[in-house]
């Protein structure tokens, strides 16, 4: 990320404390762009089938796994997490959380990657609740847009 990419936080909300983001990001026309398709959780427990929720873990574990995949895709293209300017997050309701997405679990994993001392840069973000993802065991899918000079 360079100083030319301007991160603007015009209206912080009470929700931003749990998983911070920015209201807007300005990118110069000279920036290099990268669009990363939706990344899904890795299969972390081979004792369970690919369509069993236990194979991927809870929202926190799934979010952490997805963000690690996003980080690797960025790295492969010469980008870093700090270069993300926009993130779309698709969350599935979980019966273990009152048939709502586990935003607390999502936020715990998210804060390991964004708004930290090591990686303070934030981005614009949208969280969307969906009925289900392509695999019924997945609770989260994340796509990002990154830009840098």
N, C-alpha and C positions, 0 to 999 in steps of 0.2 A: 504494500500500500504506500502511496505517496501522499504528501500534503495536499496535492491538487484534488484528490477525491475528498469532498467535503461532507462530513457527517453532521447532520442537523437534527437536534432533538428539541422540537418546538413545544410539544405537549406531553411530558411524561405522565403516565397514569399509575394508579395504584397497582395494576397488574404487572407493571414492569419490574417491580422489586423481586418477584419470584423467578422471572426469566427475562432479563432486560433486552430491549430492542430500541431502535430509533424510529421516529415518525417519518423521517425522510433522509435520503442520501442523494447528493448531487455528484454526477460523474462527468468529467470533461469528454468532449467528442474524440479526443486523441487516445483515450484509454483502450487497452486490450480487454476483451470480454471473454468470459467462459460461462457456458450454460451447462450445469450438471443435472442430468436427468434424475428422477426420483430414486433415492437409495432406500433399501429396505433392510430389516434386521438380519444379522448373520444367524445361522443355525448353530447354537452354542451348546446344545445338549443332545448328543447322538443317540441317547437312550430313547428318545421320542421321535415320532414320525414328523415329517416336514409340515404337516397340517395340524400339529398339536401345539397349543400355546406354550406348553412347558419346554418345547424345543428352542424357544426364543427368549423366554423370560418375561418379566413384567415390563411395564412402560419405561421405568428407569433403565433397566438393562437393555431393552430394545433401542431406546433413544441413544444411549451411549454407543452401542454397536453401529447404529446408522451414522452418527456423527464421526466415528472413526473411519467409516467407509467414505463419507464425504471428504474428510481430511485427506485420505489417500488419493482420491480422484483429483482433488485440487493439486496435491503434490506432484502427481504424475504429469500434470499439465504446466508445472512451474508456478503454481499459485499457492497461497496459504490461507488459513482460516480468516486472517485479518483482511483478506481481499474480498470476502463475501460482502456484497452490497444488498442482496435481497434473498430471503429465505421463505419458502412456502412449506408449511408443515401440515401433514394430513394425519389426524388423530382419530382412532376408533374408540368408541365407548367400551368400557370394560365392566362386566357384571360384578366384578369384585369391588368396583368403585361406584356402586349405585347406578349403573348403566350410563356413566359419564366418563369422558376421558380422564385419566389420572394426570391432572395438570401438575400436581405436586411431584410425582415421579419424573415427569417430563422436565420440570424446572430444575430438579436436583442434578440430572445428567447434563442438561443444557448449560448450567452455570459452571460446570467443569471445563467447558470449552470457550465460553464467551463472557466478557466483562471481568476477566481475571487479571491479575498483575502481569502474568506472562502474555496474555492475549486480551488487551483491553478494548480493542475495536469492536463496535457493535454494528448492526445492519438493520435495514427495514425487514419486518417479518409479518407474515400472516399465518395464523393457526386456523385450520378448518376441520370441523368434525365431519367425518364421513361414516356411512353405514358400515362399510367394510373395505378392505384393500384386496388385492388380487389373491392373496393367501389369507384365509380366515383366521389364521393364528397371528398375523402381524397386527400390531397396535399403532405403528407409526411409519410414515414414509416422508422423506425430506428431499426437496429439490432446492438448488441454490443457483444464484447468478453471482459471478465474481467479476471484478474489474480491477485493473491496475495499469499504471503508466509503464 
